[in-house]
């Protein structure tokens, strides 16, 4: 009976130890945003965070790889970190990758400088922290778009908006009043409104008619008697 108990206790102990060992080597988790957008020419941050059941040591390593949009084949590793950053030296990303990570805080992020349309694709972040060396890497799809054209008000634009536009509106209103006279509200059966030019012409015509009448009705001078 004692032998059976000892055998059972030994089996349980082995199972527990195996579970602890499996937990210690399989519990690293890596996460990253599914999609990131950027404007051409800007600096874009590719975030990556991880958590490990073991304390982070100098043996921790980070690898970033890239697969172009629509391209096949395996991912191409372009950045490596292990105690220090190893940026690409002879690659398309040369001089354009900056390490932003902090291993003690579980951060393995990088920054891509001067983003271009050719940077569109899938970026993979893989982290290893021995004895945690197993775990699925995280992927981020980067979409770089052309730079947006911003509308800026220049001195000419300000002049057009605040000076010429109001002047044009006033000019149109005056022309409309001259060319298209409107009937004023008056009790008379027929009421017409004349433009300033027509009123001036009528006044001159009336004055000339009055002068002609006065000249016609004036008595002729009597003949002188010698």
C-alpha positions in Angstrom: 0.0 0.0 0.0 2.8 2.4 0.9 4.5 1.5 -2.4 1.4 2.4 -4.4 1.2 5.8 -2.5 4.8 6.5 -3.2 4.3 5.7 -6.9 1.2 7.9 -7.1 3.0 10.8 -5.4 5.9 10.4 -7.8 3.7 10.6 -10.8 1.9 13.7 -9.5 5.2 15.4 -8.8 6.5 14.7 -12.3 3.3 16.1 -13.8 3.5 19.3 -11.8 7.2 19.8 -12.7 6.4 19.2 -16.4 3.6 21.7 -16.3 5.9 24.3 -14.6 8.6 23.7 -17.2 6.1 23.9 -20.1 4.7 27.1 -18.6 8.2 28.6 -18.3 9.1 28.0 -22.0 5.7 28.7 -23.7 4.2 31.7 -22.1 5.6 34.7 -24.1 2.9 36.8 -25.7 3.5 39.4 -28.4 0.9 42.0 -29.5 0.8 44.7 -32.1 -1.9 46.9 -33.9 -3.5 45.1 -36.8 -3.3 48.2 -39.1 -1.4 51.4 -39.1 -1.8 54.3 -41.5 0.8 57.0 -42.4 1.3 59.8 -44.9 4.2 59.7 -47.3 7.3 61.5 -45.9 6.2 61.2 -42.3 7.6 59.1 -39.4 5.4 56.2 -38.4 5.7 54.2 -35.2 5.3 50.4 -35.5 4.2 49.4 -32.0 5.0 46.0 -30.5 4.6 44.9 -26.9 5.3 41.6 -25.1 4.8 39.8 -21.8 6.9 37.0 -20.5 6.7 34.7 -17.5 10.4 35.1 -17.0 12.3 38.2 -16.1 13.8 40.1 -19.0 17.5 39.5 -19.4 20.2 40.5 -21.8 19.4 37.4 -23.8 16.1 38.9 -24.8 16.0 39.5 -28.6 13.6 41.2 -31.0 13.4 40.7 -34.8 11.4 42.8 -37.2 10.6 41.5 -40.7 8.8 42.9 -43.7 6.8 41.5 -46.6 5.8 43.9 -49.3 2.1 44.3 -50.2 1.0 41.8 -52.8 4.4 40.1 -52.7 4.9 36.4 -52.1 7.7 34.6 -50.4 9.1 34.6 -46.8 9.4 37.7 -44.7 12.7 39.6 -44.9 14.3 40.5 -41.5 15.6 44.0 -41.5 16.0 44.9 -37.8 17.5 43.0 -34.8 17.8 43.9 -31.2 19.8 42.0 -28.6 21.1 44.2 -25.7 21.5 46.9 -28.3 19.9 47.8 -31.6 21.3 46.5 -34.9 19.7 48.7 -37.6 19.9 47.7 -41.2 23.2 48.7 -42.9 22.8 47.4 -46.5 19.1 47.3 -47.1 16.2 49.3 -48.3 15.5 50.4 -44.8 19.1 51.7 -44.2 19.1 54.8 -42.1 15.3 54.8 -41.7 14.7 52.6 -38.7 14.9 53.9 -35.1 14.6 51.8 -32.0 11.9 53.0 -29.6 11.6 49.9 -27.4 12.1 49.4 -23.7 12.6 45.7 -22.9 12.1 46.2 -19.1 8.7 47.7 -19.9 7.8 45.0 -22.4 8.1 47.4 -25.4 9.7 46.3 -28.7 8.5 49.2 -30.9 10.4 50.8 -33.7 10.0 53.9 -35.8 10.1 54.1 -39.6 11.4 57.4 -40.9 10.4 59.1 -44.2 7.7 56.6 -45.1 7.2 55.9 -48.8 4.6 54.1 -50.8 7.0 51.2 -51.2 6.8 50.7 -47.5 3.2 49.3 -47.8 3.1 45.8 -46.6 3.1 43.5 -43.5 5.5 44.0 -40.6 6.1 41.2 -38.2 7.5 41.5 -34.6 9.0 38.4 -33.0 10.3 38.5 -29.4 12.3 35.8 -27.6 13.2 35.9 -23.9 14.9 32.6 -22.9 13.7 30.3 -21.5 10.5 31.8 -23.2 11.4 31.2 -26.8 8.0 29.9 -28.0 5.2 32.2 -29.0 3.4 33.6 -32.0 4.8 36.8 -33.5 2.5 39.8 -34.0 1.8 41.4 -37.4 0.9 44.9 -38.5 -0.2 46.0 -42.0 1.1 49.4 -42.9 -0.7 51.7 -45.4 1.2 54.7 -46.7 -0.9 57.3 -48.6 0.3 60.3 -50.7 0.6 63.5 -48.8 -2.6 65.5 -48.5 -2.6 69.0 -50.1 -3.5 71.5 -47.4 -5.5 74.6 -48.2 -3.6 77.7 -47.0 -4.9 81.3 -47.2 -2.3 83.5 -48.8 -2.3 87.3 -49.0 -3.9 87.1 -52.5 -6.6 84.7 -51.1 -7.4 87.1 -48.3 -7.7 90.0 -50.7 -10.0 88.1 -53.0 -12.3 86.9 -50.1 -12.5 90.1 -48.1 -12.2 92.8 -50.7 -13.1 91.8 -54.2 -16.0 89.5 -53.3 -18.0 92.2 -51.4 -17.1 94.8 -54.1 -18.5 92.5 -56.8 -21.7 91.9 -54.9 -22.3 95.6 -54.4 -21.6 96.2 -58.1 -24.1 93.5 -59.1 -26.8 95.0 -56.9 -26.3 98.4 -58.4 -26.4 97.1 -61.9 -29.5 95.1 -61.1 -31.3 98.2 -59.7 -30.4 100.3 -62.8 -31.2 97.7 -65.4 -34.2 96.0 -63.7 -36.2 98.7 -61.9 -38.9 97.4 -59.6 -42.4 98.8 -59.0 -42.6 100.6 -55.6 -45.6 100.0 -53.3 -47.9 102.9 -53.9 -51.7 103.4 -53.9 -51.8 104.9 -57.4 -53.2 102.8 -60.3 -50.0 102.9 -62.2 -46.7 103.4 -60.5 -43.4 103.1 -62.2 -40.0 103.5 -60.7 -37.4 105.0 -62.9 -33.7 104.6 -62.6 -31.5 107.6 -61.6 -30.5 108.1 -65.2 -34.0 108.1 -66.4 -35.1 110.5 -63.7 -32.3 112.9 -64.6 -33.2 112.7 -68.4 -36.8 113.4 -67.5 -35.9 116.4 -65.4 -33.8 117.9 -68.1 -36.6 117.3 -70.7 -39.2 119.0 -68.5 -36.9 122.0 -67.9 -36.4 122.4 -71.6 -40.1 122.2 -72.3 -40.9 124.8 -69.6 -38.3 127.2 -71.1 -39.7 126.7 -74.6 -43.3 127.5 -73.3 -42.1 130.6 -71.5 -40.3 131.8 -74.6 -43.4 131.3 -76.8 -45.9 133.0 -74.4 -43.7 136.0 -73.7 -45.2 139.3 -75.4 -43.4 140.6 -78.5 -41.9 144.1 -78.0 -44.0 147.0 -79.3 -42.8 149.0 -82.2 -41.2 152.3 -81.3 -43.0 155.5 -82.2 -41.0 158.1 -83.8 
